[in-house]
Amino acid sequence: MPRAADSPRAWLTVAAAFIGGFVVFGAIYSFGVFIEPIASEFRTGRAATSALFSITSLSFYAFGSLTGHLSDRLGPRIVVSAGAGLLGAGLAASAFIEQLWAGYLTYGIGVGVGAACAYVPTLAIVGGWFTRRRNTALGIAATGTGCGMLMMPPLAATLVEHFGWRHANMILGAGCALLLAICASVAERPPLASPSGSRSLGRVVRSPAFLMLYVSWVLATAALFVPFVFLPAFALDLGASPVVAAALISVLGGMSVIGRLGLGPLGDRVGTLRLFKVATLAMGASYVLWLAATDYGWLLVFAGALGLGYGVRIALMPVILIELFGLHSLGAVLGVFFTATGVSALLGPPLAGFIVDHTGSYWWAAAFALAMGLLGAAAVLCLRADRGSSL
């Protein structure tokens, strides 16, 4: 098969990125269905239990800068293969923990580092395989994360309900390792070189444009993680069953798929940077719906609205980084940028869990998410495309 831009081989890299996103985000964001049974068994508060999610996400995004750099140097196949083993083993090993702190190592570190090895390299190579349909290709690749969020939380909830959370982790570990091994087999370096290779990574990350994007991402994603962790538990308090409660994350993921698939035509018509700002603002404003929710129907509306904005924003992120800073060392640039989400994971769920534990209400956690989301939109309001192109 020809190794050229926009060739059939290029679309295999899109498939690899789709699979990587499906597994990584599906596995990590299924944690909301595990929080109650784990907290009950170990008799821990929500803040301590939600730290499993925070450590996993922090490891994922913190190690992304390293795995992106390794992928640029060694090629994506080796790094993604390592991710398949680490993520699968981390999930399986978590089934045997006897104390919560052990889960911080097996689930938090094991799954997080494995996810970084699997996701960042596969996403970074897509842009370098396309010239004519890059936005469309990146949008399709990004739908993997939404599809994973759509399908895996209900699957995880069903497994927990029938087999318990320990056996559920073992089953998910085996399945995730197999899918990522397939993903690694088709991941390959892109043929295109960047014309802006003189830009160093240091100059990129110190630029005003990168810093504005980074701060906005930290704030808005800290808000996003609050419903990822606590929305199913909130639905349980309203009387929903565990599977129905978990379906809210699936709705969020499903609507994000629609947002990602619409990236190409919307970006061409509105402009990618303007669309990014609108999506970030829409995410921040959507938490008003959570604050106003009195029944499951309102939670469905909230999950749909948040998911649509989330899908557009996350699909646009690599497009904007390419437009502002070029293709040179994109794996490393993406990896450094992904540390913003790690910071968000460290801040969002534990602070929201602390608020819930001390107020006894999820309402204040939703108010916290609203404030962080709107601040994230404000941080990117003045970003202009020429700030990156001047590097």
HUURJO-V422389 format. One record per backbone hydrogen bond with DSSP energy under -0.5 kcal/mol. NH is the residue of the N-H (numbers start at 0). CO is the residue of the C=O. Records with the same first field share a line. If there is no record, write none. Layout:
# HUURJO-V422389
NH: CO, CO
This chain:
# HUURJO-V422389
3: 1
5: 128
6: 3
8: 1
9: 6
10: 6
11: 7, 8
12: 8, 9
13: 9
14: 10
15: 11
16: 12
17: 13
18: 14
19: 15
20: 16
21: 17
22: 18
23: 19
24: 20
25: 20, 21
26: 22
27: 23
28: 24
29: 26
30: 27
32: 29
33: 30
34: 30
37: 33
38: 34
39: 35
40: 36
41: 37
42: 38
43: 38
48: 44
49: 45
50: 46
51: 48
53: 49
54: 50
55: 51
56: 52
57: 53
58: 54
59: 55
60: 56
61: 57
62: 58
63: 59
64: 61, 334
66: 62
67: 63
68: 64
69: 65
70: 66
71: 67
72: 68
73: 69
74: 69, 70
78: 74
79: 75
80: 76
81: 77
82: 78
83: 79
84: 80
85: 81
86: 82
87: 83
88: 84
89: 85
90: 86
91: 87
92: 88
93: 89
94: 90, 91
95: 92
96: 93
101: 98
102: 98, 99
103: 99
104: 100, 101
105: 101
106: 102
107: 102
108: 103
109: 104
110: 105, 106
111: 106, 107
112: 108
113: 109
114: 110
115: 111
116: 112
117: 113
118: 114
119: 115
120: 115
121: 117
122: 118
123: 119
124: 120
125: 121, 122
126: 122
128: 125
129: 126
136: 132
137: 133
138: 134
139: 135
140: 136
141: 137
142: 138, 139
143: 140
144: 141
145: 141
146: 142
147: 143
148: 144
149: 145
150: 146
151: 147
154: 150
155: 151
156: 152
157: 153
158: 154
159: 155
160: 156
161: 157
162: 158
163: 158, 159
166: 162
167: 163
168: 164
169: 165
170: 166
171: 167
172: 168
173: 169
174: 170
175: 171
176: 172
177: 173
178: 174
179: 175
180: 176
181: 177
182: 178
183: 179
184: 180
185: 181, 182
186: 182, 183
191: 127
196: 193
198: 195
203: 199
204: 200
205: 201
206: 202, 203
210: 206
211: 207
212: 208
213: 209
214: 210
215: 211
216: 212
217: 213
218: 214
219: 215
220: 216
221: 217
222: 218
223: 219
224: 220
225: 221, 222
226: 222
227: 223
228: 224
229: 225
230: 226
233: 229
234: 230
235: 231
236: 232
237: 233
238: 235
239: 234
244: 240
245: 241
246: 242
247: 244
248: 245
249: 245
250: 246
251: 247
252: 248
253: 249
254: 250
255: 251
256: 252
257: 253
258: 254
259: 255
260: 256
261: 257
262: 259
265: 261
266: 262
267: 263
268: 264
269: 265
270: 265, 266
274: 270
275: 271
276: 272
277: 273
278: 274
279: 275
280: 276
281: 277
282: 278
283: 279
284: 280
285: 281
286: 282, 283
287: 284
288: 285
289: 285
290: 286
291: 287
292: 288, 289
298: 294
299: 295
300: 296
301: 297
302: 298
303: 299
304: 300
305: 301
306: 302
307: 303
308: 304
309: 305
310: 306
311: 307
312: 308
313: 309
314: 310
315: 311
316: 312
317: 313
318: 314
319: 315
320: 316
321: 317
322: 318
323: 319
324: 320
325: 321
329: 326
332: 328
333: 329
334: 330
335: 331
336: 332
337: 333
338: 334, 335
339: 336
340: 337
341: 337
342: 338
343: 339
344: 340
345: 341
346: 342
347: 343
349: 344
350: 346
351: 347
352: 348
353: 349
354: 350
355: 351
356: 352
357: 353
358: 354
359: 355
365: 361
366: 362
367: 363
368: 364
369: 365
370: 366
371: 367
372: 368
373: 369
374: 370
375: 371
376: 372
377: 373
378: 374
379: 375, 376
380: 377
382: 379
386: 383
387: 383, 384
388: 384
389: 385
390: 387
